[in-house]
Amino acid sequence: MADAISTLQKIENYSIYITTAEPLGYSGNGSQHGTVPTMMPNLTASTSREEMLLPFDDVTVTIVAIILLFFLVFGFVGNLLTLLVIVTSRKLRNVFNLFILSLCVSDLISSLISWINLYRRTWGFNVFALPDFFCVLYWGADIWTSYVTAQHIMSFAILRLLSVWKPVLFSKIKSWHANVWIASIWFIAFLSGFIPFALFSGARIRDRSDRSSPVSRWPACTQNEEWLPQYSLYTQYGYPIFFYVPLVAIALVSSAIGVVMVRRTAPQSKHGNDTRDQKTVKRKQKEKQAIMQLALIVGSFMFGYIPFTVFEFYTINSTDKSFRGWKIDWTFGTAQYMCLRLSECLNPIFYNLASTKMRRETKSFLKRFKCNIVDSTSNSSSRASSHSHTGLEL
């Protein structure tokens, strides 16, 4: 009941906001000598009321909605399938796949909350009619899973380095070590990501009159004005720690893996028998697949999260007050989120592309799933047929 009253209040306030606002250069009696309305941005006289209040049009919204909803379904199905394959297959129960499993959980959460971002950037841009809980949930969970993803990929790269550089040491890492490692990442990311952004964020009607404040350009569901100094300080120090430090670490570790691989193959090239040895060839193939998997996952991560962090720094520091600047800000923010969602959709594909064993187990799982559906359908038909015959005999 309280949420319904809150929503009605938002809509009522926004209705007053719309009806009292007039285009620049027009007074209440229709003459062209009025002043700029308090709640309206400083635009030209020819600019319509809708343009003043929204930096996008219906066609753009339709295109964005189709793309993001497709990513939602594809990302959810792909990551859920990969998660189920790893859980149900004994052959995939190793340290690396535990991290992939956890990454799938992170991407699943991102998929499930992506509709909130679609709504807040389009239909709910000025009035976030949903309960505030959804706004807080979106921001907290989005940053939480982003931090989890960055730390997982850095950990994944470190484990790959250990596996090729110190295989004896790597063999001592057990599943319970990996589980503790993964749980620690989720817990730290929750404390440093979910909680701060749950405090920073909220849903309210934003004052569009002065776009020198970044909040006036942002959707109704965003960081609140009173928390803007803390949010700005957080992005300056928090994002580099949780995004750029892992990126630098991943680059260094990947380079180290390349050096180790080169040094390992150099002595073997002097001995023809070693290169023809079946065990050596098989090990090389596995290592190449492992490096390919790491490269694809890291590439996907960079494709999604570099635009995200660049946009965050851009939008909070932009001083462009024009309507064109507002549109650029909205377009940049929407485009970077599409990149992020696309990268999360590609991850399940990359897991399978780079692992023969993963592909084999995925095919096996889908066959079993199909057989179970066929068996269930045939059993239902048999029971229906049996009931039908019984009815005739009676």
JOCORNOR-V969062 format. One record per backbone hydrogen bond with DSSP energy under -0.5 kcal/mol. CO is the residue of the C=O (numbers start at 1). NH is the residue of the N-H. If there is no record, write none. Layout:
# JOCORNOR-V969062
{{CO & NH} {CO & NH}}
This chain:
# JOCORNOR-V969062
{{1 & 5} {2 & 6} {3 & 7} {4 & 8} {5 & 9} {6 & 10} {7 & 11} {8 & 12} {9 & 13} {10 & 14} {11 & 15} {12 & 16} {13 & 17} {14 & 18} {15 & 19} {16 & 20} {17 & 21} {22 & 37} {23 & 26} {27 & 30} {31 & 27} {37 & 40} {39 & 208} {41 & 43} {44 & 47} {48 & 52} {49 & 53} {50 & 54} {57 & 61} {58 & 62} {59 & 63} {60 & 64} {61 & 65} {62 & 66} {63 & 67} {64 & 68} {65 & 69} {66 & 70} {67 & 71} {68 & 72} {69 & 73} {70 & 74} {71 & 75} {72 & 76} {73 & 77} {74 & 78} {75 & 79} {76 & 80} {77 & 81} {78 & 82} {79 & 83} {80 & 84} {81 & 85} {82 & 86} {83 & 87} {84 & 88} {85 & 89} {88 & 90} {89 & 92} {90 & 93} {92 & 94} {94 & 98} {95 & 99} {96 & 100} {97 & 101} {98 & 102} {99 & 103} {100 & 104} {101 & 105} {102 & 106} {103 & 107} {104 & 108} {105 & 109} {106 & 110} {107 & 111} {108 & 112} {109 & 113} {110 & 114} {111 & 114} {113 & 116} {113 & 117} {114 & 118} {115 & 119} {116 & 120} {117 & 121} {118 & 122} {119 & 122} {119 & 124} {122 & 125} {125 & 220} {127 & 129} {131 & 134} {131 & 135} {132 & 136} {133 & 137} {134 & 138} {135 & 139} {136 & 140} {137 & 141} {138 & 142} {139 & 143} {140 & 144} {141 & 145} {142 & 146} {143 & 147} {144 & 148} {145 & 149} {146 & 150} {147 & 151} {148 & 152} {149 & 153} {150 & 154} {151 & 155} {152 & 156} {153 & 157} {154 & 158} {155 & 159} {156 & 160} {157 & 161} {158 & 162} {159 & 163} {160 & 164} {161 & 165} {162 & 166} {166 & 170} {167 & 171} {168 & 172} {169 & 172} {170 & 173} {172 & 174} {174 & 178} {175 & 179} {176 & 180} {177 & 181} {178 & 182} {179 & 183} {180 & 184} {181 & 185} {182 & 186} {183 & 187} {184 & 188} {185 & 189} {186 & 190} {187 & 191} {188 & 192} {189 & 193} {189 & 194} {190 & 195} {193 & 197} {194 & 198} {195 & 199} {196 & 200} {197 & 201} {200 & 224} {202 & 204} {202 & 222} {206 & 208} {210 & 213} {212 & 214} {213 & 216} {213 & 217} {214 & 217} {214 & 218} {215 & 218} {220 & 204} {220 & 222} {222 & 202} {224 & 227} {225 & 228} {227 & 231} {228 & 232} {229 & 233} {230 & 234} {231 & 235} {232 & 236} {233 & 237} {234 & 238} {234 & 239} {237 & 241} {238 & 242} {239 & 243} {239 & 244} {240 & 245} {243 & 247} {244 & 248} {245 & 249} {246 & 250} {247 & 251} {248 & 252} {249 & 253} {250 & 254} {251 & 255} {252 & 256} {253 & 257} {254 & 258} {255 & 259} {256 & 260} {257 & 261} {258 & 262} {259 & 263} {260 & 264} {261 & 265} {262 & 266} {263 & 267} {264 & 268} {265 & 269} {267 & 270} {268 & 271} {270 & 272} {271 & 274} {271 & 275} {272 & 276} {273 & 277} {274 & 277} {277 & 281} {278 & 282} {279 & 283} {280 & 284} {281 & 285} {282 & 286} {283 & 287} {284 & 288} {285 & 289} {286 & 290} {287 & 291} {288 & 292} {289 & 293} {290 & 294} {291 & 295} {292 & 296} {293 & 297} {294 & 298} {295 & 299} {296 & 300} {297 & 301} {298 & 302} {299 & 303} {300 & 304} {301 & 305} {302 & 306} {304 & 308} {305 & 309} {306 & 310} {307 & 311} {308 & 312} {309 & 313} {310 & 314} {311 & 315} {312 & 316} {313 & 317} {314 & 317} {314 & 318} {319 & 321} {322 & 326} {323 & 327} {324 & 328} {325 & 329} {326 & 330} {327 & 331} {328 & 332} {329 & 333} {330 & 334} {331 & 335} {332 & 336} {333 & 337} {334 & 338} {335 & 339} {336 & 340} {337 & 341} {338 & 342} {339 & 343} {340 & 344} {341 & 345} {342 & 346} {343 & 347} {344 & 348} {345 & 349} {346 & 350} {347 & 351} {348 & 352} {349 & 353} {350 & 354} {352 & 355} {355 & 359} {356 & 360} {357 & 361} {358 & 362} {359 & 363} {360 & 364} {361 & 365} {362 & 366} {363 & 367} {364 & 368} {365 & 369} {366 & 370} {367 & 371} {368 & 372} {369 & 373} {370 & 374} {371 & 375} {372 & 376} {373 & 377} {374 & 378} {375 & 379} {376 & 380} {377 & 381} {378 & 382} {379 & 383} {380 & 384} {381 & 385} {382 & 386} {383 & 387} {384 & 388} {385 & 389} {386 & 390} {387 & 391} {388 & 392} {389 & 393} {390 & 394}}
